[in-house]
Amino acid sequence: MTLTFFTALMAAQAVQTTPQSAADEPIDHEIVVTRERLRRIRISPGVKIRDGVVTPGTCKVKRSSGDAAIDALACDAVALCSTRPTPSRSLFNTCVMGEAETSIRTLLAERRARSNGMEGSQ
């Protein structure tokens, strides 16, 4: 099974506040780039689920997002969800998407904070 992150992970959009009018808000380059990276990534979680028990395997990135940190976060989410009882593949996938979304939001916020700190120091 291969997970595609784009459909469930629009974490990049969540970093941005909801604009009052799309025409009033400039497009954030980081969000556009991250969205494109999430479209590309494909992972094979390598887990088996039987009777609600998840047997961890080796998560493999089948197609990279182009951002090693995002790729690693996807497999980290698989590892985390592998430690939880999960009655179905669908619920496992939901767990992975949720954990990855949280991690990617954090990553983007940290990158934005670093970027803003660098701009302010010049």
C-alpha positions as CSV (number, residue, x, y, z in Angstrom):
1,M,0.0,0.0,0.0
2,T,1.3,3.4,-0.9
3,L,0.1,6.6,0.9
4,T,-0.4,9.8,-1.1
5,F,-0.2,12.8,1.2
6,F,-1.6,15.6,-0.9
7,T,-5.3,14.7,-0.6
8,A,-5.2,14.5,3.2
9,L,-2.3,16.8,4.0
10,M,-3.0,20.4,3.2
11,A,-1.0,21.4,6.3
12,A,0.7,24.0,4.3
13,Q,-2.5,25.9,3.9
14,A,-3.2,25.6,7.7
15,V,-0.1,27.7,8.4
16,Q,-1.7,30.6,6.6
17,T,-4.5,32.5,8.3
18,T,-7.9,32.6,6.5
19,P,-7.9,35.8,4.4
20,Q,-11.0,38.0,4.4
21,S,-10.7,38.1,0.6
22,A,-8.4,36.0,-1.5
23,A,-7.7,39.0,-3.7
24,D,-6.5,40.9,-0.7
25,E,-4.0,38.3,0.4
26,P,-0.7,37.8,-1.4
27,I,0.2,34.2,-2.3
28,D,2.7,32.7,0.2
29,H,5.5,31.1,-1.8
30,E,6.3,28.6,1.0
31,I,2.7,27.3,1.0
32,V,2.7,26.8,-2.8
33,V,6.1,25.0,-2.7
34,T,5.1,22.8,0.2
35,R,1.8,21.9,-1.5
36,E,3.7,20.9,-4.7
37,R,6.1,18.8,-2.6
38,L,3.2,17.0,-0.9
39,R,1.7,16.2,-4.3
40,R,4.9,14.3,-5.2
41,I,5.5,12.2,-2.0
42,R,4.6,8.5,-2.0
43,I,5.5,6.3,0.9
44,S,5.1,2.6,1.5
45,P,4.4,2.3,5.3
46,G,5.4,-1.4,5.4
47,V,2.9,-2.3,8.2
48,K,0.6,-5.2,8.6
49,I,-2.7,-4.8,10.4
50,R,-4.6,-7.8,11.6
51,D,-7.3,-7.9,14.3
52,G,-6.5,-4.4,15.3
53,V,-2.8,-5.1,15.9
54,V,-0.3,-3.2,13.8
55,T,2.9,-5.0,13.0
56,P,5.5,-2.4,12.2
57,G,7.7,-2.8,9.1
58,T,10.1,-0.5,7.4
59,C,8.6,2.7,6.0
60,K,10.1,3.5,2.6
61,V,9.8,6.7,0.6
62,K,8.8,5.5,-2.9
63,R,8.9,9.0,-4.4
64,S,10.5,11.9,-2.5
65,S,8.7,15.2,-1.9
66,G,12.0,16.9,-2.6
67,D,12.3,17.9,1.0
68,A,14.1,15.4,3.2
69,A,12.5,16.8,6.4
70,I,9.0,16.3,5.0
71,D,9.9,12.8,3.8
72,A,11.2,11.9,7.3
73,L,8.2,13.3,9.0
74,A,5.9,11.1,6.9
75,C,7.8,8.0,8.0
76,D,7.9,9.3,11.6
77,A,4.1,9.5,11.6
78,V,3.9,5.9,10.4
79,A,6.2,4.8,13.2
80,L,4.1,6.7,15.8
81,C,0.8,5.3,14.5
82,S,2.3,1.8,14.5
83,T,2.5,1.9,18.3
84,R,-1.3,2.3,18.6
85,P,-4.0,-0.3,18.3
86,T,-5.8,0.3,15.0
87,P,-8.8,-1.7,13.9
88,S,-8.5,-1.0,10.2
89,R,-6.2,0.2,7.5
90,S,-8.4,3.2,7.0
91,L,-8.1,4.3,10.6
92,F,-4.3,3.7,10.4
93,N,-4.1,6.0,7.4
94,T,-6.2,8.6,9.2
95,C,-3.7,8.5,12.1
96,V,-0.7,8.8,9.8
97,M,-2.2,11.8,8.0
98,G,-3.1,13.5,11.2
99,E,0.3,13.0,12.8
100,A,2.1,14.0,9.6
101,E,-0.1,17.1,9.3
102,T,0.8,18.2,12.9
103,S,4.5,17.6,12.3
104,I,4.5,19.5,9.0
105,R,2.7,22.5,10.5
106,T,5.3,22.6,13.2
107,L,8.2,22.3,10.7
108,L,6.8,25.1,8.5
109,A,6.2,27.4,11.5
110,E,9.8,26.8,12.7
111,R,11.1,27.5,9.2
112,R,9.0,30.7,9.0
113,A,10.2,31.8,12.5
114,R,13.9,31.3,11.4
115,S,13.3,33.1,8.2
116,N,11.7,36.0,9.9
117,G,14.5,36.1,12.5
118,M,17.1,36.3,9.7
119,E,15.3,39.1,7.9
120,G,15.0,41.1,11.1
121,S,18.7,40.8,11.8
122,Q,19.9,42.3,8.5
